[in-house]
Each structure stands twice: as structure tokens, then as C-alpha cells.
Amino acid sequence: MKSQGQHWCSSSDKNCKVSFREKLLIIDSNLGVQDVENLKFLCIGLVPNKKLEKSSSASDVFEHLLAEDLLSEEDPFFLAELLYIIRQKKLLQHLNYTKEEVERLLPTRQSVSLFRNLLYELSEGIDSENLKDMIFLLKDSLPKTEMTSLSFLAFLEKQGKIDEDNLTCLEDLCKTVVPKLLRNIEKYKREKAVQIMTPPVDKEAESYQGEEELVSQTDVKTFLEALPQESWQNKHAGSNGNRATNGAPSLVSRGMQGASANTLNSETSTKRAAVYRMNRNHRGLCVIVNNHSFTSLKDRQGTHKDAEILSHVFQWLGFTVHIHNNVTKVEMEEVLQKQKCNPAHADGDCFVFCILTHGRFGAVYSSDEALIPIREIMSHFTALQCPRLAEKPKLFFIQACQGEEIQPSVSIEADALNPEQAPTSLQDSIPAEADFLLGLATVPGYVSFRHVEEGSWYIQSLCNHLKKLVPRHEDILSILTAVNDDVSRRVDKQGTKKQMPQPAFTLRKKLVFPVPLDAL
């Protein structure tokens, strides 16, 4: 195994190891003075200006990125993005990226804002003669110092003459001096408009036979409140806005009309989130509660497939997996108490809890048919109740079923509550404390499916996307967005019912699982 802080060389000496900082130094040695200025410009708004002004080398910039949690050995993507933008694509190899991988990840992991990208593109299109003409037009308002196209644009921004919503001055200059650059500005406006729109559901879907679940059409916003409010208020008193990186509850609802898909990306446009630590002695524990048989509710055929693939994938990711089958209410409380006090959490990076069972809106059934609120389950793992998991990500994935057949079919069974019978609120779900993620198979108003032989759409898609995207350094929210997209494309065999999963989270940082050394 690689020791902490080490990566294999990409050189011909396959036995050589190079530390992460040594790799950064190699990158620094391949960058010129103008490259450093480009890096500093692209980092405006992400790194304090005073620090950037004092930076005279790329290594100075890298040091600031490390200090601001914008760069780490576990997640060097932001630097890869910067190198890609300044056309130093050959240097990506030192970060274990290719040009194609960066291009594929940029739509979901881009940290440099559209506005900053626009200014950089314009600077490349403004030659020395164009710059002289622009300076002449604004001569009275410019300092008497030599300027590059980049410093010229940076000055306009600093003086408040241009910003992401006010490009009039820039448009006038380009119209007079370099009309062809107006195309870049128009492209920026289109992309900015698209960025704030909620993507529609893709109506193209493949046919499928499975188990049906229906959930209430209650407002998704109430899905986030679960634990006593004082835990939220005490921890976050004085924080402002609804920023996900401050621990505020956020939703991922890509591909679903009527819900906000913008919350996930609103913060990344201005400041890139830090990354959860993933280099302790142990990845963590994964607990799977798999209820197949009940006192009177229908057996959940196919659930063993979900339990098997969850166990397989999370073991591959380095977790120690514990499976509990047909768990009664008393046994569930024993499991929760044991895990709450488990000393192994101290050396772990993360905690995962999966529940496969019947359920009602905001609650799940034990095998002896006691209804247990999701709130009650998750509250065992707050920082107060389980201090060994404080500031560590806690992930809960729930495939909840109601046990009542809604649409008779050889391969289709009901897995959740009928919308007309649903309560008026989804309040009992995710804790209002930071570092939690709750993934449910369905969102209000949508159906979900469990195949009696192949397992559920949601769990199967979740595991398949973990297998596919973890090796590509994708973070968990990007993976769950891909799961949403995958599941939303499916329909039942009649072609009338679709499913949309719904993650809710109070994660403060990006969660990127290290790539396992062994192939799955």
C-alpha cells in the first residue's frame, strides 16, 4: 500500500516514490512568469488578494491553495482545473489526471467561476495593439503603469467597472476594438442563464419490471428538519445564508422539475469546499439492516440482492461491513446502541448505515412491524451522542417499503406510502447538525421500484455508480447526481411510472473516497 503523502512516480523508474509536495515543485519548475500571473488571476475570489499579490512563484500559489483547503493530496482537482485552463495540460500527469478526465469532471466539479473564465478567455484574445487601444479609450481612469491584458481586466473589476452581472463597459470596449470577442461575452451570458435553471426530467427511459413505491407530494423543504433545533442553532449561531459549506441543509434534485437543483452548485461558484479527511487507519464501519420477512407485511423479495451488492461495494471501498437480517425493534435498538458506542469509530474516516425494509413516510418498519422514525435512528450519531464520529461524514441510505401492494403484477410490489395517505410533512428525516447525508429511494410525488429478483433500482444504481465513479475521483454528491439521472430515465413495464431518488445533506466538505488499490 502507498504510505501517507506518497504517490508512485509517473517516470520510467517505477519503483520511485515522489511526495505530493515534490510533485507540486515539479509543476512549479515547468511554469513561467506569465503562467504564475494566470494562476493568481484565476484564484481571485478564492484566495485572499493580499496573499495573491505577495505570491512570486507557482509554489507560493500552491501553498495558499493548501492553506485554504482548495488543494490536497486526496483531491488535487482544483489545481488540475487551473492547469487545464492555462493550457498546461501535459502537467496534469503529475496529478494523475488526463485532459479527457478533467473535461469530463469539469461540469460537476468546476471551481473557477464562469465570469473568471470569461475574463481569462478575453485576455487571451486581446493582443498588444488591442490593449493599447483599450487603454487609450479609458486613459483618464487608468493608473500610469504598464499593463498586460490580464492586469487591465483585473483593474476594471477591482474598480467596479465590470462584474458578473455588469459587462457594459467590456462590451463597449470589445465592440470598438475587438468585435469578435463579443461572441465570448454572449456565450458567457448563455452559460450563466443555463447555470441558474433547473434541468428538466429526461423523458427518454428504458422499460423495466420492478417493485413500486409511492411517496407524498409534500414540500421537499421540510425533508431536512429532524433533530432538536438547539443543536443547529448553538453550532451555527452567527452564520449567514444557506451555504452548504457552512453546514446548512442542502438538496440535490438534479433531473426533477419543481425542486431546486441549484442549491448544490451555488457555493462552488464562489468558493470550493474542503475535502473530508480519508487517510486514518480505517475507512470506517458500514451497517446494513436487511429486512425480508415480517409478521403480516409482504416479504421483500429481491432485497438480498441489494444487501449483497452493498456489502460487496463498501468492502471494496475499505469499510468493515456488518449485515443484520430481519431485525426486530428491540434488536434495532441494540444495533444502534452498539454502533453509537463503538470504539472503532475513533480510527475511522466515515460511517455508513443502510436500511432495506418496508416503511412509511419518514419512518421504517422493523421485522416485527414496529414503526421507527428515521429521525430516531439518525439521532444516535450526532456529535453529542457519538463523539467519535464528530466532524466525520455519516451516510444513511434507505430503501423503504410500505408493505402494501399498490399495483398487482408478477414482478411489481408496493414499497412505500400512497400519496393520498401521506402525512403533511417530511420533517422526521435528516439531522439539522452538520456532516450528515441521507439518501432515500424516492422524492415526493415519484415512484420507485424493487425488482423481486434483481433488487431495487436505487440501491443497484447507487452501487454501480460507486464502482464506476470512485476510480474517477468523483465526490459523493456528484455520484448521487448521476444516480438520480440514471434512475430517472427508467420506467415500469407499462411505461407510465418513473422514480426520482432524493439525497439531502448537511455535509460541510466534499466527500471523495480514495480509489481502492484492488480492482472490484
Salt bridges, closest charged atoms under 4 A:
GLU37 OE2 - LYS40 NZ 3.41
GLU63 OE2 - ARG21 NH2 3.04
GLU68 OE2 - LYS51 NZ 3.38
GLU68 OE1 - LYS271 NZ 3.58
GLU73 OE2 - HIS7 NE2 3.00
ASP75 OD2 - ARG109 NH2 2.44
ASP75 OD2 - ARG272 NH2 2.65
GLU100 OE2 - LYS99 NZ 3.73
GLU103 OE2 - LYS99 NZ 3.50
GLU124 OE1 - ARG87 NH2 3.05
GLU157 OE2 - ARG116 NH2 2.65
ASP165 OD1 - LYS192 NZ 2.74
GLU171 OE2 - LYS189 NZ 2.69
GLU186 OE2 - LYS189 NZ 3.93
GLU191 OE2 - LYS187 NZ 3.03
ASP202 OD2 - ARG489 NH1 2.73
GLU211 OE1 - ARG450 NH2 1.98
ASP219 OD2 - LYS221 NZ 3.82
GLU267 OE2 - ARG243 NH2 3.17
GLU333 OE2 - HIS380 NE2 3.41
ASP349 OD1 - ARG280 NH1 3.32
ASP349 OD2 - ARG283 NH1 2.56
GLU405 OE1 - LYS298 NZ 3.56
GLU413 OE2 - LYS298 NZ 3.23
GLU413 OE1 - ARG450 NH1 3.66
ASP415 OD1 - ARG450 NH2 2.59
ASP428 OD1 - ARG375 NH1 3.85
ASP435 OD1 - ARG508 NE 2.80
GLU474 OE2 - ARG104 NH1 3.20
ASP475 OD1 - LYS510 NZ 3.90
ASP485 OD2 - ARG489 NE 3.15
ASP486 OD2 - ARG490 NH2 3.49
